[in-house]
Amino acid sequence: MTPKVVSTCAELVQLLRERRNELDITHETIDDISGLQSGYTGKLLSPVPIKQLGAVSLGAMLGALALKIVRIELVEDPEQADRMRPRWTPRKRPRFENTRGARRRALSALLGDRQQETLATSNGDADVQQTTFQFQDETGGR
């Protein structure tokens, strides 16, 4: 089978039908190999599909037909973006950088140099110890 580019769900289903025909196997064989319930492949690959491919059924179907997804490319649809833009609302919570220690630095900036004291429990038992901790900066200093 030569690699093919698929842009829609309908094209993906058509590609699976072509692969089924290429291998000359029945829907029941695909159901047995994939572990899908009996008759499910027929519902997925019928001319007017009764069911749609999902995460489980797609993976099972691809495995049974010895296919794999090599690349997924997502692009913005300008027409859809124009329709959705009025509905997009900005985030209200602050954004933290996705870098090592960014959250700790932000929290340390809020707390300053003060220490935070907490109790393990509040029942007053003798085994309860007061715990003191302080955030360290990235250099390891306090």
N, C-alpha and C positions, 0 to 999 in steps of 0.2 A: 504494500500500500504506500502510495506517495503521500508525503505530508500535505495537509490542507489547512487553510485559514478559515476559521469559523467566526462569524460576527453576530449571529443570533441563535436563540434556542432552537428555532425551526431548522436552521442549517446544521446544528449539532445533532438533532434527531435524524435528519436526513443522512448525515455522515454515518451514524450508527446503523441505520437501515442498510446503507451501501456495504458496510463492513460485514453485517450479518449475511447479506447476499453473496459477498465475495467468499466468505468461509463456507457458504452453503449449509448453514445450521438452522435448526428450528428455534422458535421462541422458548419452547420447553427445555431445550438443551442449554440455552443461555440462562434460564431460570435456575436450572440445576447447578451449573458451574458457578454462577454468581452468588447463589444463596438467597436470591430473591424468591418471594412466594410464587407458587405456581400461577401462571397467567399474568404476572405483573409486567413482563417484557412486552406482551401483546398490548397492554394498556399504555405502555410508554411509546411503543413504535407504531401504533396503528395510524392509518391515514389522518384520522382526527383523534389525537391522543386524549385518552380519558384521564390519565395521570401525567404529571410533569416530573422531569428529572429533579432530584434533590441531591443533597450531599452524599447520602448513603447509596441511593440507587445509581447515581452517576459513577461513583467509585467502583461499585460492584459490576456495573455494565462494562466500564472500561477494562477492568481486570479480566472479565470473561471473554472479551473480544481482543485481548492482548493489545490494547491501546493505552497511551498515556498522554497527558497534557504537558507540553514542553514549555510553552510560553503564554502568559496572559498579559495583554497590553491594555491598560485603561487610559482613555483619553476623555477630556471634557467635551460634552456635547453642548456647543454654544447656544443652540435653540432652547434646550432644556434648562441650561444655566440662566438664560434670560427670564424664563418662566418662574424659576425657583428663587432667584435673587431677592425679590421682595419678601419672601418667607424666611430667609436666613436672618437670624438675629445673632448679634455678637455675643461671645462668651462673657459671663459676668464674673467668673472666678479668675484669679490671676493665672497666667501661664508660667509654668516652671520649665526651665531648660531640661532637656533630656540628657543631661551630662552627670557624671559621677559627682555626688555631693551637693548638687544644686538645691535640693529640698532642705538638706541640713543647713546650708549656708543661709537660705531664706528664713528658716525657722530661728537660727541663731541671731540673725539680724533683728528679728522681731523681739526675741527675748533679751538681747543685749548680753552683757557679761554676767547677769544674775544667774544663780543656781536654781534649779527646780527641785523641790522636795516633795516626795510622795510617800505614803505608807502602803505597805503590802496589803493590809486589811485594816478595818477600823473597829474591830471587836475588842481591842485592848489586851489580847492574850500575851503571855510572856514571850512567846516565840516570834512575835512581830518585831521586826527591826525597821528602823527608819532608813530609807535609801536615798542617797543624794547622788545626782548625776549632773554632768555638765556637758554640753555639746563641744566637741573638739573641732578646731578648724582643720583644713586639709594638711597642714604641716605637722599635725600631731600635738600642737601646743594647746594650752587651755586658756 
